[in-house]
């Protein structure tokens, strides 16, 4: 009974975790110092689960962490079955709190599959423009930090018909004009298998961490691969052939209004130029 209450009321509606990851990579220049990346993903705005006031509180919580740069990783609109919702949250209403996001190096975003499927992409582009959020859709931008710079590359969503999979990745990375570090923003994490070693770090959402985690069993209902299979990149930190990926469980809900041992989260990834252990996770529950 207590578990059911947690899964259907406490975690989806009331919980918020600040999850910290520390990632070390030899490509990150020591002269740049540690880079704190704030991440919000899978907001899935809809009443009663994720209304504008709740989003405003999440924004305030992220701003309190004082990240150097903020990235939004897609799926801003509702993905729940209609019978579990009470009202739509218009784009202008859920985007308004995002105007308060603040980071000295800027706020950047990519789109997710539900954003495209909803038909709201033009409204989202307009709202992000008014909010000063740079929307990257197969684009790469150079970001300067002190005497160094790095690239933020934003990949088009890989589940929608307008995208071309690895072709989009090549198009995006072709815009990186030098050998400076590259951080890739990709809504779905499966593209990580195709990411070249020149990309230092990939940041993704989409999976919601399965929304349910059962100890000793895992994430039994997770099906989030864009290639029509269960993804192996469910949640957390992954290293393959020197490449690194961090997948967030996000904030909102998809299909069913349930989360169990997978609370909504704001993520801070601290990127360092050290050869110390690559990962130090910690969490603060609020």
C-alpha positions as CSV (number, residue, x, y, z in Angstrom):
1,X,0.0,0.0,0.0
2,X,2.8,2.4,0.9
3,X,4.7,1.5,-2.3
4,X,1.6,2.2,-4.4
5,X,1.1,5.6,-2.8
6,X,4.7,6.4,-3.5
7,X,4.5,5.3,-7.1
8,X,1.2,7.0,-8.0
9,X,1.3,10.1,-5.8
10,X,4.5,11.0,-4.0
11,X,7.2,10.5,-6.6
12,X,5.3,11.7,-9.6
13,X,3.8,14.8,-7.9
14,X,5.9,15.8,-5.0
15,X,9.5,14.5,-5.3
16,X,12.4,16.3,-6.8
17,X,16.0,15.1,-6.6
18,X,19.1,17.0,-7.5
19,X,21.5,14.4,-9.0
20,X,25.2,15.2,-9.3
21,X,27.6,13.5,-11.6
22,X,31.3,14.3,-11.8
23,X,32.8,13.2,-15.1
24,X,36.6,13.5,-15.8
25,X,37.9,13.6,-19.4
26,X,41.4,14.2,-20.7
27,X,40.1,16.3,-23.5
28,X,38.7,19.0,-21.2
29,X,41.4,21.7,-20.8
30,X,42.6,22.4,-17.3
31,X,42.7,26.1,-18.1
32,X,38.9,26.1,-18.4
33,X,38.3,24.8,-14.9
34,X,35.4,22.6,-13.9
35,X,32.3,23.1,-16.0
36,X,28.9,22.7,-14.2
37,X,26.2,21.7,-16.7
38,X,22.6,22.0,-15.5
39,X,20.1,19.6,-17.2
40,X,16.3,19.5,-17.4
41,X,14.7,17.0,-19.6
42,X,11.3,15.3,-20.3
43,X,9.2,18.0,-18.6
44,X,6.0,16.7,-20.2
45,X,3.8,19.6,-19.1
46,X,0.2,18.6,-18.4
47,X,-2.2,19.1,-15.5
48,X,-2.4,17.9,-12.8
49,X,1.1,16.3,-12.9
50,X,3.3,19.1,-14.3
51,X,1.7,22.5,-14.4
52,X,3.4,25.9,-14.8
53,X,3.8,26.6,-11.1
54,X,5.6,23.2,-10.6
55,X,7.9,24.0,-13.5
56,X,8.6,27.3,-12.0
57,X,9.7,25.6,-8.8
58,X,11.9,23.2,-10.7
59,X,13.5,26.2,-12.5
60,X,14.2,27.9,-9.2
61,X,15.8,24.7,-7.8
62,X,18.1,24.4,-10.9
63,X,19.1,28.1,-10.7
64,X,20.0,27.7,-7.0
65,X,22.7,25.2,-8.1
66,X,24.4,28.0,-10.1
67,X,25.3,26.0,-13.2
68,X,27.7,27.5,-15.8
69,X,25.5,26.4,-18.7
70,X,22.0,24.9,-18.9
71,X,20.8,22.4,-21.4
72,X,17.2,21.2,-22.1
73,X,17.0,17.8,-23.7
74,X,13.5,17.6,-25.2
75,X,9.9,16.4,-24.6
76,X,8.3,19.5,-23.2
77,X,4.7,18.5,-24.0
78,X,2.3,15.9,-22.6
79,X,2.9,12.2,-23.2
80,X,0.3,10.7,-20.8
81,X,-2.9,8.9,-21.9
82,X,-5.8,11.4,-22.0
83,X,-7.7,9.6,-19.2
84,X,-4.9,10.4,-16.7
85,X,-4.9,14.2,-17.4
86,X,-7.2,17.0,-16.5
87,X,-6.1,19.8,-18.8
88,X,-3.5,20.7,-21.4
89,X,-0.8,23.2,-20.5
90,X,-0.4,25.6,-23.5
91,X,3.2,26.1,-24.8
92,X,3.2,29.7,-23.7
93,X,2.3,28.8,-20.2
94,X,4.9,26.0,-19.6
95,X,7.6,28.0,-21.4
96,X,7.1,31.1,-19.3
97,X,8.9,29.8,-16.3
98,X,11.8,28.7,-18.5
99,X,12.5,32.4,-19.1
100,X,13.9,32.6,-15.6
101,X,16.6,30.0,-16.3
102,X,20.0,31.6,-15.8
103,X,23.5,30.5,-16.5
104,X,26.5,32.7,-17.5
105,X,27.3,30.6,-20.6
106,X,23.6,30.5,-21.8
107,X,20.7,28.1,-22.1
108,X,20.4,25.6,-25.0
109,X,17.9,23.1,-26.0
110,X,17.0,20.2,-28.4
111,X,13.6,18.8,-29.3
112,X,12.1,15.4,-28.4
113,X,9.9,13.0,-30.1
114,X,6.7,14.1,-28.4
115,X,7.4,17.7,-29.3
116,X,7.3,16.7,-33.0
117,X,4.4,14.3,-32.6
118,X,2.3,17.0,-30.9
119,X,2.6,19.4,-33.8
120,X,3.7,22.1,-31.4
121,X,7.2,22.6,-32.7
122,X,6.5,26.1,-34.3
123,X,5.0,27.3,-31.0
124,X,8.0,25.9,-29.1
125,X,10.5,27.5,-31.4
126,X,8.7,30.8,-30.9
127,X,8.5,30.5,-27.1
128,X,12.1,29.5,-26.8
129,X,13.1,32.5,-29.0
130,X,11.3,34.8,-26.7
131,X,12.9,33.2,-23.6
132,X,16.4,33.5,-25.0
133,X,16.9,29.8,-25.3
134,X,19.0,28.7,-28.2
135,X,17.3,25.7,-30.0
136,X,19.8,23.5,-31.6
137,X,18.4,21.2,-34.4
138,X,21.4,19.6,-36.1
139,X,23.4,22.7,-35.1
140,X,26.6,23.3,-33.2
141,X,27.6,26.4,-31.4
142,X,30.9,27.5,-30.0
143,X,30.9,28.5,-26.3
144,X,33.7,30.6,-24.8
145,X,34.9,30.1,-21.3
146,X,37.8,32.3,-20.2
147,X,40.7,31.7,-22.6
148,X,39.2,28.4,-23.9
149,X,36.2,27.3,-25.9
150,X,34.1,24.2,-26.5
151,X,31.2,23.2,-28.7
152,X,27.6,22.3,-27.9
153,X,26.1,20.2,-30.6
154,X,22.4,19.6,-30.7
155,X,21.1,16.6,-32.6
156,X,17.6,16.4,-34.2
157,X,15.2,14.0,-32.6
158,X,15.9,10.4,-33.8
159,X,12.3,9.0,-33.5
160,X,10.6,11.4,-35.9
161,X,10.3,11.2,-39.7
162,X,12.3,14.4,-40.4
163,X,15.5,12.9,-38.9
164,X,18.1,10.8,-40.7
165,X,19.8,9.0,-37.8
166,X,23.6,8.9,-38.2
167,X,23.3,11.2,-41.2
168,X,22.0,13.9,-38.8
169,X,25.0,13.2,-36.5
170,X,27.4,13.8,-39.4
171,X,25.6,17.0,-40.4
172,X,25.7,18.3,-36.9
173,X,29.4,17.5,-36.2
174,X,30.5,18.8,-39.6
175,X,29.8,22.3,-38.2
176,X,32.5,21.8,-35.5
177,X,35.4,23.7,-37.2
178,X,38.3,22.8,-34.9
179,X,39.5,20.2,-32.4
180,X,38.0,21.8,-29.3
181,X,36.0,19.6,-26.9
182,X,32.5,18.7,-28.1
183,X,29.4,18.1,-25.9
184,X,26.5,16.4,-27.7
185,X,22.9,17.0,-26.8
186,X,20.7,14.1,-28.0
187,X,17.2,13.4,-26.8
188,X,17.4,9.6,-27.3
189,X,20.5,8.0,-26.0
190,X,20.8,5.2,-28.6
191,X,22.8,7.4,-30.9
192,X,25.7,7.0,-28.5
193,X,26.6,3.8,-30.2
194,X,27.4,5.8,-33.3
195,X,29.0,8.8,-31.7
196,X,32.7,9.3,-32.8
197,X,35.5,9.7,-30.2
198,X,35.8,13.4,-31.0
199,X,32.6,13.9,-28.9
200,X,33.8,14.1,-25.3
201,X,30.4,13.8,-23.6
202,X,26.8,12.9,-24.7
203,X,23.8,14.1,-22.7
204,X,20.4,12.4,-23.1
205,X,17.0,11.9,-21.6
206,X,13.9,10.2,-23.2
207,X,14.0,7.0,-21.2
208,X,12.6,8.4,-17.9
209,X,14.8,5.7,-16.3
210,X,11.9,3.4,-17.0
211,X,9.8,5.3,-14.5
212,X,9.9,2.1,-12.4
213,X,12.9,0.4,-10.8
214,X,12.5,-2.8,-8.9
215,X,15.5,-3.8,-6.7
216,X,17.3,-7.0,-8.0
217,X,15.0,-7.0,-11.1
218,X,15.7,-3.7,-12.8
219,X,13.6,-1.6,-15.1
220,X,11.0,-4.1,-16.4
221,X,8.9,-1.9,-18.6
222,X,11.6,0.2,-20.3
223,X,11.2,0.4,-24.1
224,X,12.7,3.5,-25.4
225,X,15.1,2.6,-28.2
226,X,14.6,4.6,-31.4
227,X,15.5,1.5,-33.4
228,X,12.6,-0.5,-32.2
229,X,14.3,-2.4,-29.4
230,X,14.9,-2.1,-25.7
231,X,17.6,0.4,-25.0
232,X,20.6,-0.6,-22.9
233,X,21.2,3.1,-22.0
234,X,18.4,3.2,-19.5
235,X,19.8,5.6,-16.9
236,X,23.1,6.9,-15.5
237,X,26.6,7.0,-16.7
238,X,28.1,4.9,-19.5
239,X,31.6,4.7,-20.9
240,X,32.4,2.9,-24.2
241,X,35.7,3.1,-26.0
242,X,36.6,6.3,-24.1
243,X,33.3,8.0,-24.9
244,X,31.0,9.0,-22.1
245,X,27.2,9.3,-21.8
246,X,25.0,10.6,-19.0
247,X,21.2,9.7,-19.3
248,X,18.8,11.5,-17.0
249,X,15.5,10.1,-15.8
250,X,13.9,13.5,-16.4
251,X,11.0,15.1,-14.7
252,X,7.6,14.2,-16.2
253,X,5.6,11.1,-17.1
254,X,4.8,9.1,-20.2
255,X,2.0,6.7,-20.8
256,X,1.1,6.0,-17.2
257,X,1.3,8.4,-14.2
258,X,3.7,6.3,-12.1
259,X,7.3,6.5,-10.8
260,X,8.8,4.1,-8.3
261,X,12.4,4.5,-7.1
262,X,12.9,6.8,-10.1
263,X,12.1,10.2,-8.8
264,X,12.0,13.3,-11.0
265,X,15.4,14.9,-11.1
266,X,17.4,18.0,-11.9
267,X,20.9,17.0,-13.0
268,X,24.2,18.7,-12.5
269,X,27.1,17.2,-14.5
270,X,30.5,18.6,-13.4
271,X,33.0,18.1,-16.2
272,X,36.7,18.2,-15.0
273,X,40.1,17.9,-16.6
274,X,41.4,15.2,-14.3
275,X,42.3,11.5,-14.6
276,X,40.7,10.8,-11.2
277,X,37.9,8.2,-11.0
278,X,35.5,9.1,-13.7
279,X,32.3,9.1,-11.7
280,X,31.0,10.3,-8.3
281,X,27.3,10.2,-8.1
282,X,25.4,11.8,-5.2
283,X,21.8,12.9,-4.7
284,X,20.0,15.4,-2.5
285,X,16.3,14.9,-2.1
286,X,14.0,17.8,-1.8
